[in-house]
Amino acid sequence: MNIFVCVKQVPDTETKITPTGDGSFIETASIKWIMNPYDEFAVEQALLIKQSNPAANVTVVRVGSVKDTEALRTAMAMGADDATLVEANDSLDSHSIAKALKGAIEKTGKKPDIILAGKQAIDDDALQVPQILAEMMGLPSVSVIVGFELNGTTVKVKREVEGGALEVYEVNAPVVLACNKGLNTPRYASLPGIMKAKKKPMAQLSLADVGVSDADRRVKYSQFRLPPEKPAGKKFDATDAAKQKEVVAQVVGLLRTEAKVI
């Protein structure tokens, strides 16, 4: 069984984000990168499948800059067998990323049985890549899954819908699954796992190697900018009982004329 996990590196949520000078993207030089949290559930699910199927092979695939391969090394330290990195600009759109992932999977020469990914990346929140990848590969897909059961070549999954309800699907492998929080509890990489990860193979490909060019881009970013700073708040002294009605009238008036909330 061949299991592929698609991961993305995203800025740490505590990182201070600043746009580039021309507003075409964000400054990436000083960013601390982490594995996309939803992708951690995908990696863990792949490893749980491997525990039940020791002969299974888990390959982690990422499209992005080569300056930091922490996400791939982390996945291999958790237990993945090997990794593939497609060198690309971090500002690629969802269509280009999906096509690059498809090309990278095909380049391995291994026929995928299950392709796992996080339901979305926490940086762009696009929720598109797994579905686009499935369409490109001609495979069924189920997103936002919180339950997984494998029986031979049949996969039974549960997915969340609005209102807290669950839908249950049965699909035949190969299949693309987008994982959500609650599916499992991702393990921590052990020290022996971290040491082993340094010796595990990591293939490196270019966009040309996987058949992706600038013509494949459907979206180009521009005018990145920080949101305007919030104006300073206003304080009112209502300690004098004789002026409390006057203060209340002032507050109500500002809520109506400036804040426009009443």
Salt bridges, closest charged atoms under 4 A:
ASP12 OD2 - LYS32 NZ 3.79
GLU44 OE1 - ARG187 NE 2.78
ASP81 OD2 - LYS50 NZ 3.29
ASP82 OD2 - LYS110 NZ 3.66
ASP90 OD2 - LYS67 NZ 3.10
GLU106 OE2 - LYS102 NZ 2.87
ASP123 OD1 - LYS8 NZ 3.16
ASP124 OD2 - LYS8 NZ 3.24
GLU167 OE1 - ARG159 NH1 3.11
ASP214 OD2 - LYS220 NZ 3.41
ASP216 OD1 - LYS99 NZ 2.89
GLU258 OE1 - LYS234 NZ 3.09
